[in-house]
Amino acid sequence: MSEILIRNADAVVTMDAARAEIARGDVLIRGGVVAEVGQGLTTSGEVIEARGCVVTPGLVNTHHHLYQTLTRAVPGGQDALLFGWLKTLYPIWSRFGPEEMRISALTGLAELALSGCTLTSDHLYLYPNGARLEDTIDAAREIGLRFHPTRGAMSIGESAGGLPPDSLVEDEAAILKDMERVVDAFHDPAEGAMVRVGLAPCSPFSVSRDLMREAAVLARDQGVMLHTHLAENDEDIAYSLAQFGCRPGQYAEDLGWTGDDVWHAHCVKLDVGEIDLFARSRTGVAHCPCSNCRLGSGIAPVRAMRDAGVRVGLGVDGSASNDAGNLVAEARQAMLLQRVARGADAMSAREALEIATLGGAQVLGRSDCGSLEPGKRADIAIWDMTGIEAAGSWDPVAALLLCGPTRVRDLFVEGRQVVSDGHLVTIDLSCVIETQNCLARRLMA
Ligand SMILES: [Zn+2]
């Protein structure tokens, strides 16, 4: 079996149980897994010199809407709150089709890979003009990232009191049927899986109570995870109180949407009781600090969640509300934002890095990912700390988030190289950018 040795890193951040960091560290990859981590390792296979670098587990992104890379910086949505922002973008998204889904996914996945991400989920909740979940799965296979797409859905259109236009919503029976189809076709429960599918009605304000409940039953029947948006901002809480007569946490619990097979995006407005509920039920959270800043939603109580034992991962969220999809920059933002709310000791660089790696893997149910230990999947990011950003830094691991870089030098997924010397080796990036811009211009016309 082929071997790759990453050798002589200034620091290997293992994220093992002791959170060990190894100076002058090596990582030996055999096949798709980490074979050994330590010092002075040898191989007869390929050697990657990592002097001047920090080696970390690949970063994990727990919330995205990849298709939105085609609607970045749209003028009408630049300064709007969540609901107004959605209403600006829905008509544009209704013109998407399979090609827009595939190319926008390639764009978002490329950006993630270059920022150190090896495993990402995606939340695709609209399927206009023949678009299907596999358009994004094809893109992930092409680029070589580990992928957890979720079959999202919206079923309550404007005419029924919902937010999205009727043209973007689907019939609930058809949604459930397609959820079953994509799980059967693409979900791989095995260790080391490259694709796992989840079920993800868009949000409590775009699907019915019945669909939420039935999706939960279906997910448990099929052994897949559940994902949605929850408690994102004040409007979201007001909607829940007015429409359902309860807070979002109660709504989720009543419909079977708590448990270690569930993760909710945002959770900016969880109160003390809801944080306790999430901790007790092992429900996961995808924290999306840049999106929360961009939409003025607030500061998620991540410090309180972590202290209570809630599992928290990181998400860049869709590129229409970030609008960047740089995951290591997102980790930095997570660290800074907790400090705005709770002071300079509220979150260290190392804790933010833990959330971005091990935390995300735990939220996505991947006990085989998120740390560099023998037997774990070989999902590895190598960060060059010899550039201008980190020049003069004393502590290379902390410097990764306090200073930079924001682009990875090398990236391995399942032991296969995806980024080499700062460049994607699996796709022609300039071609993707050109096609993406061409599609964006067509949407603007
Ligand atoms: Zn989102």
Boltz pocket constraint, residues with backbone or C-beta under 6 A from the ligand:
constraints:
  - pocket:
      binder: B
      contacts: [[A, 63], [A, 64], [A, 65], [A, 123], [A, 229], [A, 265], [A, 317], [A, 318]]
      max_distance: 6.0
